[in-house]
Amino acid sequence: MLKFKNRDNKVKVIFVIKSVITAAGKGTRLLPITKELPKEMMPIFSKIYNNNLIVIPLLQFIFEQLYGIGIRDYCFVVGREKRSIKDHFTPDETYLNELSKKNNALMSNFYKRLEKSHLIWTNQNKPLGFGDAVKRAERYIGNDNFIVHGGDVSIIGGSKHPVLRLIKTAKDDPSIAAVLLCKKIKDPKRYGVPQVKNISSSVYLVEKVEEKPTKPKSNLGLLPIYFFKPKIFESLKNIKPDKNNELQLTDAIQNLIERGEKVVAIPIKSNEIEIDIGTAKTYKHALETSYKIA
């Protein structure tokens, strides 16, 4: 990892790790707004800049969170029709010049972060599943470890982003091939569910994982935020599409386990809250929660 001093002469740590942010879903559960607006660009509330309340696309909020913990390499997996995402993440000097001084400063801060980052774009032309989206980043990842972050979910609250705990968990045990993030759930219909046993008070050994099981083996659900070693790509090549012709990332994780690789999970903390914009109901919660916590 790299270190540098910021303007306040404080040492800031930059993790030399790549990230894959998936934003290729069609968002059909949020129609009709998602006919033209990618669901990952749906707005939430934040005070990420100067403690002033702003409305920010969730995808930008995720980028800002990862940037804030030092990540600078990003691969965005988008659908073929999602040009608006790439446009939003491309600095536009002409647009800046048309803004007032206050609004110019707001957008300039975002653009400066983009200019200090390395962004690449890859397409998932058809909705072929979360696993397929991650698989498309293989050339970008190469032999490096990486973070996967779904573009329609974020974690807010807490003093440190859970990605830092994912990285630390993997760093503390080099035999780990994947670190999953989980939370307690009541309804497993929208989650992958792990079967686990305790390694410590904050780390579970994952013995099995299933996607949306009818008889869940635990009360834990996986969140779409992961740490992987590049071994996951071999597992993605070993699995077959499900009944909906989609490659499930949970199936690839199960394949990792079956190949004898060590997979662990860590829970979100009590002061961390999932922001999920996948449905109208969860989006309502996202707006209310982000406004309250912002």
N, C-alpha and C positions, 0 to 999 in steps of 0.2 A: 504494500500500500504506500501511497504517497502522502506527504504532509507539506502544508504551506501555512504561512501566517497571513491572516486577513487584515483589514484596515485597523481593527482594534488590537492588533498584535497578538491575537489569540491563535493558537495552533489548531488548525482544522484538518481532519483526516479525510482523505479521498480513497475510497475502496476501488481498487483496480478490478472491477468485476462487471461483466456485461449484463444487460437486462433485455428481456423480451416482453413487450407490452402488446397484448392481443386486443384488437378492436375491429374484428371482422364480422361480428354477429349482425343479423338483420334487425333485431329488436322488434319482432312482430308482436310481442306482448305489450308494447307501448304505442302501437298504431292508434291514430293516424299520424302523430307527430314524427314518428321515425321513418315515414315515407321519404322525407327530404333531409331530416336531421339524424345523423348517426346517434344511436343511443348513448355511446360513450361521450358524446358532446352535450348531453343533457346537463343543465346547470345545477349547481349546488351553491351554498353560501360559504364564504371563507373570509378570514382576516389575515390571509397569508402575506399581504403587503401592507406594511406600516400600520397594522392593527385597524385598518379601515374596512368596514363590511363591503364585500364585493360579490358579484355573481360570476362564477367561474365554471367552465366546462369541467366535468369530472375527470376527463382524460388529461387536461392540463394540470388539474390538482394533483393527480397521481405523479405526473412528471415533476412537478414542483416538490413533492414529498421526496421522491427518489434523488432529485438534484440536491435537496437539502441535507441528505445524509452522505453525499459525496459521489454518487454514481454519475458517470458522464457518458457512458456508451449505451445507446438505445436502439433496439430493433422494433419498429412498429409493424405489426401484422394487420393489414387492413383489407377490406373487401374492395373489389374492383371499382365499385361506384362511390367510394368514400374519399373523393378528391378534397372535400371540404376539410377533412382532418389534416391532410398534408398542407393545405393552404394555411390553416390556422397556425401550424408549427413552422411556417416559413416567414422570416422577418420581411416586412414590407415598409421600406423607408418612405415611399410616397404616401402611404396611409398615415404613418407617424406625423408627417409634416402637416397633415390636415387636422390634427387633433389639437385641443387646447393644451396648455402647459401641464395641467394636472393629469389629464388623460394620457398625454404623451409620456409622462414619467411612468405611469402604470404599465403601459405596453412596452416601453423601453426596458424596464426591469426584466420582463419576460423574454424579450428578444436577446438581451445580453446573456441570459442563461442558455438560450438556444445556441448562440454563437460560441459559447464555451463548451458545448457538448457535441458529440458525434452521433448523428441520427441517420439511420438507414430505413428504407421502406421495402416491405415485401408483401405481395398480394396473396390472399386466399380467395380465389375467384368464386368459389361456391362454399356454402356453409357445411363443411365436412368435419366439423367437430373441433373441440379444444386441442385434442392431441394432434390433429392435422395442422392446426395453426402453429403449434410449437415446433413441429417437425420441419416446417418451412424455414425456420431460423437456423437450421443446422450449419449451412455454409458460413453464416455470420459468426456463429459460436465457435466453430472449429473444435479445438481441444481445451477450451476454457470452461471454467465453472460459470454459472449464470443464475440470474433471478428471473422467474416468470411472474408477471403480474397481470391479472385480468383487467381489462379496461373499463369494466362496469361495476367494479367493487373497490372500495378503499377502506382503510382503518383510520379512524380519527380518535383523538384523546390519547392520554399517556404522554410520557416525557420523551420516549424514544420510539422510533418507528419499528414495528415488529420485524421488518427485513433485517435490521441490525442483529436481532436475536437469531434469525435463521442463519445468517452468515457466521456468527460466533459459535453456534451449535455445531456447524460443519467444521469450522476451524479447530474446535476443541477435540474433535474425533475424526481424524483423516479417513477412517474406514467407512464413514457415512457417504452414501451415494445420493441421498435425497433427504431434504428436510421439508416437512409439510406444516402448514398452519391450520389450526382447527379451533372450533368453539363448541360449546354444548348447544344442542338443538332439540326441539320437540318434534319437528316434522322432517323426515329424511328425504322427502320427495324431490328437493332441489339440490341435494348434496351428495357428494361421495362420502361414504362412511367407513372409517377405519376400525379394524379390530386391533386393540392395543394391549400392551402390558407396561407397567411403570418401570422406567429405568431410574428415574429420580422424581422429585416433586414437580419438576418443570419439563421433563422430557419423557415421551412415550416411545417404546419400540413398536413399530407398526408390523403386525403379523399378517394382515390381510386388508384389502381395501376393495369396496364394491361401489358402483355407481347407482344411486337411487334404489337401494335394496328394499324389498317388501318386508323383509325381516332383518332389520339392522342389528349388527353385532355390538353396537355401542350407542351411547347418546351423544357422540361427537360427529360433527360435520366438517368437511374440508373446505377451506376458503381458497379461492383461486390465486394464491400467493405462495410461491415455492422457491426453494434453492435446489438446483440440480448440478450434478457432475455430468459431463457429456455422455456418460453411459446411458442416459435416458433415450438417446436417439436410436441406439441398438434395440432397445425395448419397443420403441415406437414402430420400428420396422418389423418386429416380431408379432405384433397384434393384428387382428382383423377388424374391419368395420363392424359396428353393431347393427341392429335391425333397422336403424334409420340411416344406414350407410355413413355413419360418422365414426371417426377414430376418437376414442375416449382416453384422455390423459390418465384417468384412474386405472384403465386396463394396462397401460404402459408401466405405471407404478407397481401394479400387481405382478407384472412380468419381471420387473427388477427384483422383487422379493423372491419370486420363484427361481430366479437365477442365482440366489444366494447373496444378493446385495443387501446392505444394511439401510433400512429406511426408518426414519424417526419422525415424530410429530411434536410440535410445541403448541400449547394453547395461547389464545389471546388473553391478555390480562383483564382484570375486572373493570379497569378504567378505560379500556379500549372498546370502541363500538364499530361494528361493521356498517358501512354505508353501501347499500345495494340498490342499483337502479334498474334491476331486471324486470320488475313488474310495476304496475300502477300503485299497488299497495306498498311495496318496498320503496318506491320512489317517493311517495308521500312521507314515509318515515325518514328517508334520506334528507328531504328538504327541512322537515321539522327538527331533526337532530343536528344537521349542519348549522342551521340558524341558531339553535340554542347553544351549541358548543363553540361556534365561531365567536 
